[in-house]
Amino acid sequence: MRVVIDVMRYDKAMWVLLGDFNEVRSKSERKNTNFLEHRAKRFSNFIKDNNLIDIPLRGRIYMRISTNGVEFSKLDRFLVSKNFLQQWPNTHALVLNKKHTDHCPIILKEGNVDFGPKPTKVFDEWLHHKEAPEVIKVAWLMEVKSSNLDCIFRDKLKNVKAELRKWYSTSPGKLKAEIDELTELVNNWEIRAETDVLNETQLKDWMDSRDNLFKREKVELEMLKQKSRFKWALEGDENTKFFS
């Protein structure tokens, strides 16, 4: 850190420092963990002395959650120089839901652009299954209420999307649906635990959900391994070591 400080003082470039600083700035940034005021003050002084700005984080209160679901800390953050913020005044940071580590990922974004309604999406993997063409055919022939040709086409696409989602959630996509549901459940428990004290039953439900998520993801990983090896057998894919 000493080297970083020296470089920053002699270089007028824009600066963005990010990551796990392993320190907090106030007692409110820790829950069920030791807070050392002198260390927090030293960290805040480092930010002030170097004219850095601590970008507020949206989405979650804490970034680091212990494996037992008891300890919470705000250790990750973005520190930017004032000239960076002058160049991009609408910059903000967002905390994403964590998945495989004990830290939530954070991203730095600029602006708040509205791109309008989301387009209709159909995932390629849906179309790889032999049942998909029949599902699409039945959905396309479903009756729509619109009379305008453009609207008829739009509504037919909506029917196809809806029927594919319904089919995929109950057939080949059941595993993915389970993973998505468990991921949402685990994240909801984490968010609740940030502000509430969970009792033993609630904590057990959280840990069980997390264990089930890991198990389902392991099954998904095994499926990906099988797909990669099958591709290698047909095409001689040289990247299969990545999955070994």
C-alpha atoms as an extended CHARMM CRD file, in Angstrom:
* protein
*
       244  EXT
         1         1  MET       CA              0.0000000000        0.0000000000        0.0000000000  PROA      1               0.0000000000
         2         2  ARG       CA              2.9310000000        2.3470000000        0.6900000000  PROA      2               0.0000000000
         3         3  VAL       CA              4.0540000000        2.0560000000       -2.9390000000  PROA      3               0.0000000000
         4         4  VAL       CA              0.5280000000        2.8190000000       -4.1690000000  PROA      4               0.0000000000
         5         5  ILE       CA              0.3900000000        5.9720000000       -2.0440000000  PROA      5               0.0000000000
         6         6  ASP       CA              3.7200000000        7.2390000000       -3.3680000000  PROA      6               0.0000000000
         7         7  VAL       CA              2.7190000000        6.6550000000       -6.9780000000  PROA      7               0.0000000000
         8         8  MET       CA             -0.6560000000        8.3600000000       -6.5240000000  PROA      8               0.0000000000
         9         9  ARG       CA              0.9310000000       11.4790000000       -5.0620000000  PROA      9               0.0000000000
        10        10  TYR       CA              3.1950000000       11.9830000000       -8.0600000000  PROA      10              0.0000000000
        11        11  ASP       CA              0.8280000000       10.8960000000      -10.8040000000  PROA      11              0.0000000000
        12        12  LYS       CA             -2.2190000000       12.9750000000      -11.7590000000  PROA      12              0.0000000000
        13        13  ALA       CA             -3.9040000000       10.1330000000      -13.6010000000  PROA      13              0.0000000000
        14        14  MET       CA             -7.3900000000        8.9020000000      -12.7370000000  PROA      14              0.0000000000
        15        15  TRP       CA             -7.3810000000        6.2200000000      -10.0690000000  PROA      15              0.0000000000
        16        16  VAL       CA             -9.7120000000        3.3320000000       -9.2750000000  PROA      16              0.0000000000
        17        17  LEU       CA             -8.7720000000        1.1110000000       -6.3410000000  PROA      17              0.0000000000
        18        18  LEU       CA            -11.0090000000       -1.8890000000       -5.8530000000  PROA      18              0.0000000000
        19        19  GLY       CA            -11.2230000000       -5.2120000000       -4.1220000000  PROA      19              0.0000000000
        20        20  ASP       CA            -11.1240000000       -6.6770000000       -0.6330000000  PROA      20              0.0000000000
        21        21  PHE       CA             -9.3610000000       -4.1470000000        1.6230000000  PROA      21              0.0000000000
        22        22  ASN       CA             -9.9150000000       -6.3640000000        4.6720000000  PROA      22              0.0000000000
        23        23  GLU       CA            -10.9050000000       -3.2580000000        6.6430000000  PROA      23              0.0000000000
        24        24  VAL       CA            -14.1090000000       -1.4100000000        7.4770000000  PROA      24              0.0000000000
        25        25  ARG       CA            -14.7400000000        2.2950000000        8.1190000000  PROA      25              0.0000000000
        26        26  SER       CA            -17.4230000000        2.1300000000       10.8070000000  PROA      26              0.0000000000
        27        27  LYS       CA            -18.9830000000       -0.2620000000       13.2960000000  PROA      27              0.0000000000
        28        28  SER       CA            -22.1040000000       -0.5390000000       11.1400000000  PROA      28              0.0000000000
        29        29  GLU       CA            -20.0220000000       -2.2650000000        8.4500000000  PROA      29              0.0000000000
        30        30  ARG       CA            -19.5670000000       -5.3290000000       10.6550000000  PROA      30              0.0000000000
        31        31  LYS       CA            -22.0740000000       -7.7100000000       12.1950000000  PROA      31              0.0000000000
        32        32  ASN       CA            -21.0940000000      -10.3650000000       14.7470000000  PROA      32              0.0000000000
        33        33  THR       CA            -17.3790000000       -9.6590000000       14.1320000000  PROA      33              0.0000000000
        34        34  ASN       CA            -14.7850000000       -7.6480000000       16.0470000000  PROA      34              0.0000000000
        35        35  PHE       CA            -14.6260000000       -3.9500000000       15.2340000000  PROA      35              0.0000000000
        36        36  LEU       CA            -11.3000000000       -2.1870000000       15.8710000000  PROA      36              0.0000000000
        37        37  GLU       CA            -11.8160000000        1.5580000000       15.8890000000  PROA      37              0.0000000000
        38        38  HSD       CA             -8.1450000000        2.4800000000       15.4200000000  PROA      38              0.0000000000
        39        39  ARG       CA             -7.8850000000        0.3560000000       12.2770000000  PROA      39              0.0000000000
        40        40  ALA       CA            -11.0990000000        1.8140000000       10.8690000000  PROA      40              0.0000000000
        41        41  LYS       CA             -9.7950000000        5.3290000000       11.5470000000  PROA      41              0.0000000000
        42        42  ARG       CA             -6.4900000000        4.5460000000        9.8470000000  PROA      42              0.0000000000
        43        43  PHE       CA             -8.3040000000        3.2150000000        6.7720000000  PROA      43              0.0000000000
        44        44  SER       CA            -10.5570000000        6.2860000000        6.5920000000  PROA      44              0.0000000000
        45        45  ASN       CA             -7.5030000000        8.5550000000        6.9190000000  PROA      45              0.0000000000
        46        46  PHE       CA             -5.8420000000        6.7500000000        4.0070000000  PROA      46              0.0000000000
        47        47  ILE       CA             -8.8970000000        7.4900000000        1.8680000000  PROA      47              0.0000000000
        48        48  LYS       CA             -9.0380000000       11.1370000000        2.9680000000  PROA      48              0.0000000000
        49        49  ASP       CA             -5.2960000000       11.8260000000        2.6770000000  PROA      49              0.0000000000
        50        50  ASN       CA             -5.2330000000       10.5690000000       -0.9020000000  PROA      50              0.0000000000
        51        51  ASN       CA             -8.3300000000       12.4970000000       -1.9850000000  PROA      51              0.0000000000
        52        52  LEU       CA            -10.2200000000        9.3250000000       -2.7760000000  PROA      52              0.0000000000
        53        53  ILE       CA            -13.9690000000        8.8690000000       -2.8030000000  PROA      53              0.0000000000
        54        54  ASP       CA            -15.6320000000        5.7610000000       -1.4090000000  PROA      54              0.0000000000
        55        55  ILE       CA            -18.3180000000        4.9150000000       -3.9680000000  PROA      55              0.0000000000
        56        56  PRO       CA            -21.5950000000        3.9340000000       -2.2220000000  PROA      56              0.0000000000
        57        57  LEU       CA            -22.6480000000        0.3530000000       -2.8530000000  PROA      57              0.0000000000
        58        58  ARG       CA            -26.1800000000       -0.5770000000       -3.8550000000  PROA      58              0.0000000000
        59        59  GLY       CA            -27.9310000000       -3.9260000000       -3.6040000000  PROA      59              0.0000000000
        60        60  ARG       CA            -26.5480000000       -5.4520000000       -0.3980000000  PROA      60              0.0000000000
        61        61  ILE       CA            -25.2870000000       -4.2530000000        2.9820000000  PROA      61              0.0000000000
        62        62  TYR       CA            -22.3750000000       -6.6450000000        3.3920000000  PROA      62              0.0000000000
        63        63  MET       CA            -20.0200000000       -8.2400000000        0.8860000000  PROA      63              0.0000000000
        64        64  ARG       CA            -18.3870000000      -10.9650000000        2.9640000000  PROA      64              0.0000000000
        65        65  ILE       CA            -20.4600000000      -13.6600000000        4.6870000000  PROA      65              0.0000000000
        66        66  SER       CA            -18.8470000000      -16.4260000000        6.7340000000  PROA      66              0.0000000000
        67        67  THR       CA            -19.4860000000      -20.0450000000        5.8080000000  PROA      67              0.0000000000
        68        68  ASN       CA            -21.5440000000      -20.5850000000        8.9570000000  PROA      68              0.0000000000
        69        69  GLY       CA            -23.8060000000      -17.6600000000        8.0590000000  PROA      69              0.0000000000
        70        70  VAL       CA            -23.0890000000      -15.7420000000       11.2760000000  PROA      70              0.0000000000
        71        71  GLU       CA            -20.4120000000      -13.1250000000       10.4930000000  PROA      71              0.0000000000
        72        72  PHE       CA            -20.9750000000      -10.2550000000        8.0420000000  PROA      72              0.0000000000
        73        73  SER       CA            -18.5480000000       -7.5640000000        6.8840000000  PROA      73              0.0000000000
        74        74  LYS       CA            -18.3020000000       -4.8330000000        4.2700000000  PROA      74              0.0000000000
        75        75  LEU       CA            -14.7440000000       -5.4480000000        3.1080000000  PROA      75              0.0000000000
        76        76  ASP       CA            -15.0180000000       -4.8850000000       -0.6410000000  PROA      76              0.0000000000
        77        77  ARG       CA            -15.3880000000       -1.4400000000       -2.1720000000  PROA      77              0.0000000000
        78        78  PHE       CA            -14.3820000000        0.9660000000       -4.9500000000  PROA      78              0.0000000000
        79        79  LEU       CA            -12.1650000000        3.9630000000       -4.1590000000  PROA      79              0.0000000000
        80        80  VAL       CA            -11.8860000000        6.4810000000       -7.0040000000  PROA      80              0.0000000000
        81        81  SER       CA            -10.0420000000        9.7510000000       -7.4890000000  PROA      81              0.0000000000
        82        82  LYS       CA            -11.9880000000       13.0080000000       -7.7470000000  PROA      82              0.0000000000
        83        83  ASN       CA            -11.0110000000       13.5570000000      -11.3960000000  PROA      83              0.0000000000
        84        84  PHE       CA            -12.4480000000       10.1130000000      -12.2020000000  PROA      84              0.0000000000
        85        85  LEU       CA            -15.7900000000       11.1320000000      -10.7260000000  PROA      85              0.0000000000
        86        86  GLN       CA            -15.6640000000       14.4500000000      -12.5720000000  PROA      86              0.0000000000
        87        87  GLN       CA            -15.2950000000       12.5410000000      -15.8260000000  PROA      87              0.0000000000
        88        88  TRP       CA            -18.0560000000       10.0420000000      -14.9820000000  PROA      88              0.0000000000
        89        89  PRO       CA            -20.3340000000       11.7960000000      -12.4470000000  PROA      89              0.0000000000
        90        90  ASN       CA            -23.1110000000        9.1760000000      -12.6620000000  PROA      90              0.0000000000
        91        91  THR       CA            -20.8710000000        6.3440000000      -11.5220000000  PROA      91              0.0000000000
        92        92  HSD       CA            -22.2820000000        3.9410000000       -8.9530000000  PROA      92              0.0000000000
        93        93  ALA       CA            -21.3930000000        0.5140000000       -7.6040000000  PROA      93              0.0000000000
        94        94  LEU       CA            -23.6250000000       -2.5220000000       -7.3750000000  PROA      94              0.0000000000
        95        95  VAL       CA            -23.3410000000       -5.5890000000       -5.1290000000  PROA      95              0.0000000000
        96        96  LEU       CA            -24.3490000000       -8.8250000000       -6.8350000000  PROA      96              0.0000000000
        97        97  ASN       CA            -25.5400000000      -12.0070000000       -5.1830000000  PROA      97              0.0000000000
        98        98  LYS       CA            -22.7070000000      -14.3480000000       -4.3090000000  PROA      98              0.0000000000
        99        99  LYS       CA            -22.5590000000      -17.9340000000       -5.4650000000  PROA      99              0.0000000000
       100       100  HSD       CA            -19.4000000000      -19.9910000000       -4.9750000000  PROA      100             0.0000000000
       101       101  THR       CA            -17.2830000000      -17.8520000000       -2.6220000000  PROA      101             0.0000000000
       102       102  ASP       CA            -17.7980000000      -16.1090000000        0.7020000000  PROA      102             0.0000000000
       103       103  HSD       CA            -17.6870000000      -12.6900000000       -0.9990000000  PROA      103             0.0000000000
       104       104  CYS       CA            -20.3530000000      -11.0000000000       -3.0980000000  PROA      104             0.0000000000
       105       105  PRO       CA            -19.0100000000       -9.6770000000       -6.4090000000  PROA      105             0.0000000000
       106       106  ILE       CA            -19.2180000000       -5.9180000000       -6.9620000000  PROA      106             0.0000000000
       107       107  ILE       CA            -19.3330000000       -4.0230000000      -10.2480000000  PROA      107             0.0000000000
       108       108  LEU       CA            -18.7900000000       -0.3650000000      -11.1380000000  PROA      108             0.0000000000
       109       109  LYS       CA            -21.3590000000        1.1490000000      -13.4870000000  PROA      109             0.0000000000
       110       110  GLU       CA            -21.7350000000        4.5280000000      -15.1530000000  PROA      110             0.0000000000
       111       111  GLY       CA            -25.1020000000        6.0870000000      -15.8610000000  PROA      111             0.0000000000
       112       112  ASN       CA            -28.5830000000        4.6700000000      -15.7250000000  PROA      112             0.0000000000
       113       113  VAL       CA            -29.5330000000        3.9730000000      -19.3180000000  PROA      113             0.0000000000
       114       114  ASP       CA            -33.0160000000        2.6950000000      -20.0760000000  PROA      114             0.0000000000
       115       115  PHE       CA            -32.9110000000        0.4710000000      -23.1360000000  PROA      115             0.0000000000
       116       116  GLY       CA            -36.6650000000       -0.0910000000      -23.1430000000  PROA      116             0.0000000000
       117       117  PRO       CA            -38.5030000000       -3.4150000000      -22.8970000000  PROA      117             0.0000000000
       118       118  LYS       CA            -36.4430000000       -6.5730000000      -22.9140000000  PROA      118             0.0000000000
       119       119  PRO       CA            -36.5220000000       -8.4350000000      -26.2230000000  PROA      119             0.0000000000
       120       120  THR       CA            -37.9970000000      -11.9060000000      -26.4840000000  PROA      120             0.0000000000
       121       121  LYS       CA            -35.2490000000      -14.4060000000      -25.7140000000  PROA      121             0.0000000000
       122       122  VAL       CA            -35.0750000000      -18.0740000000      -26.5900000000  PROA      122             0.0000000000
       123       123  PHE       CA            -31.9930000000      -19.8810000000      -25.3540000000  PROA      123             0.0000000000
       124       124  ASP       CA            -30.1640000000      -22.0350000000      -27.8780000000  PROA      124             0.0000000000
       125       125  GLU       CA            -30.0730000000      -24.9520000000      -25.4620000000  PROA      125             0.0000000000
       126       126  TRP       CA            -33.8650000000      -25.1100000000      -25.5660000000  PROA      126             0.0000000000
       127       127  LEU       CA            -33.7530000000      -25.8320000000      -29.2810000000  PROA      127             0.0000000000
       128       128  HSD       CA            -31.2570000000      -28.6670000000      -29.0130000000  PROA      128             0.0000000000
       129       129  HSD       CA            -33.7730000000      -31.0660000000      -27.4940000000  PROA      129             0.0000000000
       130       130  LYS       CA            -35.7240000000      -33.3270000000      -29.8550000000  PROA      130             0.0000000000
       131       131  GLU       CA            -39.0710000000      -32.3230000000      -28.2880000000  PROA      131             0.0000000000
       132       132  ALA       CA            -38.5300000000      -28.5960000000      -28.9230000000  PROA      132             0.0000000000
       133       133  PRO       CA            -39.7870000000      -28.4670000000      -32.5730000000  PROA      133             0.0000000000
       134       134  GLU       CA            -43.1370000000      -29.9690000000      -31.5920000000  PROA      134             0.0000000000
       135       135  VAL       CA            -43.5000000000      -27.5820000000      -28.6600000000  PROA      135             0.0000000000
       136       136  ILE       CA            -42.8230000000      -24.6280000000      -30.9800000000  PROA      136             0.0000000000
       137       137  LYS       CA            -45.2700000000      -25.9170000000      -33.5880000000  PROA      137             0.0000000000
       138       138  VAL       CA            -48.1080000000      -26.2970000000      -31.0730000000  PROA      138             0.0000000000
       139       139  ALA       CA            -47.3970000000      -22.8620000000      -29.5600000000  PROA      139             0.0000000000
       140       140  TRP       CA            -47.3290000000      -21.1860000000      -32.9820000000  PROA      140             0.0000000000
       141       141  LEU       CA            -50.7660000000      -22.5840000000      -33.8570000000  PROA      141             0.0000000000
       142       142  MET       CA            -52.3200000000      -21.3010000000      -30.6360000000  PROA      142             0.0000000000
       143       143  GLU       CA            -55.0290000000      -18.6660000000      -31.0670000000  PROA      143             0.0000000000
       144       144  VAL       CA            -54.1420000000      -14.9890000000      -30.4920000000  PROA      144             0.0000000000
       145       145  LYS       CA            -56.5530000000      -12.0900000000      -29.9640000000  PROA      145             0.0000000000
       146       146  SER       CA            -54.7400000000       -9.4890000000      -32.0670000000  PROA      146             0.0000000000
       147       147  SER       CA            -55.9770000000       -8.6230000000      -35.5700000000  PROA      147             0.0000000000
       148       148  ASN       CA            -53.0750000000       -6.4740000000      -36.7760000000  PROA      148             0.0000000000
       149       149  LEU       CA            -50.4900000000       -8.5540000000      -38.6550000000  PROA      149             0.0000000000
       150       150  ASP       CA            -47.5380000000       -7.1270000000      -36.7300000000  PROA      150             0.0000000000
       151       151  CYS       CA            -49.2770000000       -7.7550000000      -33.4200000000  PROA      151             0.0000000000
       152       152  ILE       CA            -50.2560000000      -11.2760000000      -34.4680000000  PROA      152             0.0000000000
       153       153  PHE       CA            -46.6060000000      -12.0730000000      -35.1750000000  PROA      153             0.0000000000
       154       154  ARG       CA            -45.5490000000      -10.5380000000      -31.8520000000  PROA      154             0.0000000000
       155       155  ASP       CA            -48.1630000000      -12.4630000000      -29.8660000000  PROA      155             0.0000000000
       156       156  LYS       CA            -47.2690000000      -15.7290000000      -31.5650000000  PROA      156             0.0000000000
       157       157  LEU       CA            -43.6560000000      -15.2180000000      -30.5250000000  PROA      157             0.0000000000
       158       158  LYS       CA            -44.8560000000      -14.5770000000      -26.9840000000  PROA      158             0.0000000000
       159       159  ASN       CA            -46.7850000000      -17.8430000000      -27.0580000000  PROA      159             0.0000000000
       160       160  VAL       CA            -43.7090000000      -19.7020000000      -28.2800000000  PROA      160             0.0000000000
       161       161  LYS       CA            -41.5910000000      -18.1780000000      -25.5430000000  PROA      161             0.0000000000
       162       162  ALA       CA            -44.1490000000      -18.9680000000      -22.8390000000  PROA      162             0.0000000000
       163       163  GLU       CA            -44.6470000000      -22.5720000000      -23.9680000000  PROA      163             0.0000000000
       164       164  LEU       CA            -40.9030000000      -23.1730000000      -24.2670000000  PROA      164             0.0000000000
       165       165  ARG       CA            -40.3840000000      -21.8570000000      -20.7570000000  PROA      165             0.0000000000
       166       166  LYS       CA            -43.1790000000      -24.0630000000      -19.4290000000  PROA      166             0.0000000000
       167       167  TRP       CA            -41.8350000000      -27.1280000000      -21.2150000000  PROA      167             0.0000000000
       168       168  TYR       CA            -38.2220000000      -26.4580000000      -20.2810000000  PROA      168             0.0000000000
       169       169  SER       CA            -39.0360000000      -25.9850000000      -16.5900000000  PROA      169             0.0000000000
       170       170  THR       CA            -40.7630000000      -29.3820000000      -16.3800000000  PROA      170             0.0000000000
       171       171  SER       CA            -38.6560000000      -31.4430000000      -18.7770000000  PROA      171             0.0000000000
       172       172  PRO       CA            -34.9660000000      -31.1350000000      -19.7100000000  PROA      172             0.0000000000
       173       173  GLY       CA            -34.6350000000      -27.8410000000      -17.8530000000  PROA      173             0.0000000000
       174       174  LYS       CA            -35.8010000000      -29.1070000000      -14.4860000000  PROA      174             0.0000000000
       175       175  LEU       CA            -32.2670000000      -29.1550000000      -13.1060000000  PROA      175             0.0000000000
       176       176  LYS       CA            -31.6480000000      -25.5590000000      -14.1320000000  PROA      176             0.0000000000
       177       177  ALA       CA            -34.9620000000      -24.4970000000      -12.6240000000  PROA      177             0.0000000000
       178       178  GLU       CA            -34.0240000000      -26.1840000000       -9.3490000000  PROA      178             0.0000000000
       179       179  ILE       CA            -30.6390000000      -24.4300000000       -9.3190000000  PROA      179             0.0000000000
       180       180  ASP       CA            -32.2490000000      -21.0620000000      -10.0130000000  PROA      180             0.0000000000
       181       181  GLU       CA            -34.8260000000      -21.5990000000       -7.2680000000  PROA      181             0.0000000000
       182       182  LEU       CA            -32.2200000000      -22.6830000000       -4.7170000000  PROA      182             0.0000000000
       183       183  THR       CA            -29.9290000000      -19.7890000000       -5.6700000000  PROA      183             0.0000000000
       184       184  GLU       CA            -32.7270000000      -17.3090000000       -5.0710000000  PROA      184             0.0000000000
       185       185  LEU       CA            -33.6140000000      -19.0030000000       -1.7690000000  PROA      185             0.0000000000
       186       186  VAL       CA            -30.0000000000      -18.8940000000       -0.5200000000  PROA      186             0.0000000000
       187       187  ASN       CA            -29.6120000000      -15.2420000000       -1.5300000000  PROA      187             0.0000000000
       188       188  ASN       CA            -32.8630000000      -14.3610000000        0.2280000000  PROA      188             0.0000000000
       189       189  TRP       CA            -31.6190000000      -16.0000000000        3.4320000000  PROA      189             0.0000000000
       190       190  GLU       CA            -28.3390000000      -14.0690000000        3.1560000000  PROA      190             0.0000000000
       191       191  ILE       CA            -30.1320000000      -10.7520000000        2.7120000000  PROA      191             0.0000000000
       192       192  ARG       CA            -32.4260000000      -11.5070000000        5.6560000000  PROA      192             0.0000000000
       193       193  ALA       CA            -29.5030000000      -12.5080000000        7.8680000000  PROA      193             0.0000000000
       194       194  GLU       CA            -27.7960000000       -9.1730000000        7.1790000000  PROA      194             0.0000000000
       195       195  THR       CA            -30.3930000000       -7.3380000000        9.2740000000  PROA      195             0.0000000000
       196       196  ASP       CA            -32.1160000000      -10.0440000000       11.3680000000  PROA      196             0.0000000000
       197       197  VAL       CA            -30.8920000000      -12.6050000000       13.8890000000  PROA      197             0.0000000000
       198       198  LEU       CA            -31.8560000000      -16.0440000000       12.6240000000  PROA      198             0.0000000000
       199       199  ASN       CA            -32.9010000000      -18.7460000000       15.0510000000  PROA      199             0.0000000000
       200       200  GLU       CA            -31.4980000000      -22.2690000000       14.8840000000  PROA      200             0.0000000000
       201       201  THR       CA            -34.3080000000      -23.5530000000       12.6610000000  PROA      201             0.0000000000
       202       202  GLN       CA            -33.9420000000      -20.6950000000       10.1850000000  PROA      202             0.0000000000
       203       203  LEU       CA            -30.1670000000      -21.0240000000       10.1330000000  PROA      203             0.0000000000
       204       204  LYS       CA            -30.4980000000      -24.7570000000        9.4870000000  PROA      204             0.0000000000
       205       205  ASP       CA            -32.9170000000      -24.1110000000        6.6050000000  PROA      205             0.0000000000
       206       206  TRP       CA            -30.3920000000      -21.6720000000        5.1290000000  PROA      206             0.0000000000
       207       207  MET       CA            -27.4780000000      -24.1120000000        5.4420000000  PROA      207             0.0000000000
       208       208  ASP       CA            -29.5860000000      -26.9910000000        4.0270000000  PROA      208             0.0000000000
       209       209  SER       CA            -30.5940000000      -24.8480000000        1.0520000000  PROA      209             0.0000000000
       210       210  ARG       CA            -26.9660000000      -23.9790000000        0.4100000000  PROA      210             0.0000000000
       211       211  ASP       CA            -25.9000000000      -27.6300000000        0.6330000000  PROA      211             0.0000000000
       212       212  ASN       CA            -28.6690000000      -28.6420000000       -1.7820000000  PROA      212             0.0000000000
       213       213  LEU       CA            -27.5670000000      -25.8930000000       -4.1730000000  PROA      213             0.0000000000
       214       214  PHE       CA            -23.9890000000      -27.1740000000       -4.1630000000  PROA      214             0.0000000000
       215       215  LYS       CA            -25.2210000000      -30.7140000000       -4.8180000000  PROA      215             0.0000000000
       216       216  ARG       CA            -27.3980000000      -29.6660000000       -7.7600000000  PROA      216             0.0000000000
       217       217  GLU       CA            -24.5900000000      -27.5580000000       -9.2040000000  PROA      217             0.0000000000
       218       218  LYS       CA            -22.2830000000      -30.5600000000       -8.9440000000  PROA      218             0.0000000000
       219       219  VAL       CA            -24.7540000000      -32.5840000000      -11.0170000000  PROA      219             0.0000000000
       220       220  GLU       CA            -24.8650000000      -29.7620000000      -13.5690000000  PROA      220             0.0000000000
       221       221  LEU       CA            -21.0650000000      -29.6830000000      -13.6820000000  PROA      221             0.0000000000
       222       222  GLU       CA            -20.9470000000      -33.4110000000      -14.3450000000  PROA      222             0.0000000000
       223       223  MET       CA            -23.3660000000      -32.9180000000      -17.2320000000  PROA      223             0.0000000000
       224       224  LEU       CA            -21.1160000000      -30.1950000000      -18.6630000000  PROA      224             0.0000000000
       225       225  LYS       CA            -18.1370000000      -32.5110000000      -18.3640000000  PROA      225             0.0000000000
       226       226  GLN       CA            -20.0090000000      -35.2100000000      -20.2920000000  PROA      226             0.0000000000
       227       227  LYS       CA            -20.9470000000      -32.7030000000      -22.9970000000  PROA      227             0.0000000000
       228       228  SER       CA            -17.3530000000      -31.5240000000      -23.3280000000  PROA      228             0.0000000000
       229       229  ARG       CA            -16.0340000000      -35.0710000000      -23.6060000000  PROA      229             0.0000000000
       230       230  PHE       CA            -18.6720000000      -35.9450000000      -26.1690000000  PROA      230             0.0000000000
       231       231  LYS       CA            -17.6520000000      -32.9090000000      -28.2190000000  PROA      231             0.0000000000
       232       232  TRP       CA            -14.0030000000      -33.9250000000      -27.9220000000  PROA      232             0.0000000000
       233       233  ALA       CA            -14.8220000000      -37.4370000000      -29.1610000000  PROA      233             0.0000000000
       234       234  LEU       CA            -16.4880000000      -35.9940000000      -32.2610000000  PROA      234             0.0000000000
       235       235  GLU       CA            -14.3350000000      -32.9360000000      -32.9730000000  PROA      235             0.0000000000
       236       236  GLY       CA            -11.0710000000      -33.4980000000      -31.1190000000  PROA      236             0.0000000000
       237       237  ASP       CA            -11.6250000000      -30.4520000000      -28.9410000000  PROA      237             0.0000000000
       238       238  GLU       CA             -8.2870000000      -29.5010000000      -27.3480000000  PROA      238             0.0000000000
       239       239  ASN       CA             -9.8800000000      -27.6230000000      -24.4430000000  PROA      239             0.0000000000
       240       240  THR       CA            -11.1540000000      -30.6470000000      -22.5160000000  PROA      240             0.0000000000
       241       241  LYS       CA             -8.3270000000      -30.3900000000      -19.9580000000  PROA      241             0.0000000000
       242       242  PHE       CA            -10.2410000000      -27.4190000000      -18.5630000000  PROA      242             0.0000000000
       243       243  PHE       CA            -13.0270000000      -29.7940000000      -17.5230000000  PROA      243             0.0000000000
       244       244  SER       CA            -10.8020000000      -32.5760000000      -16.1580000000  PROA      244             0.0000000000
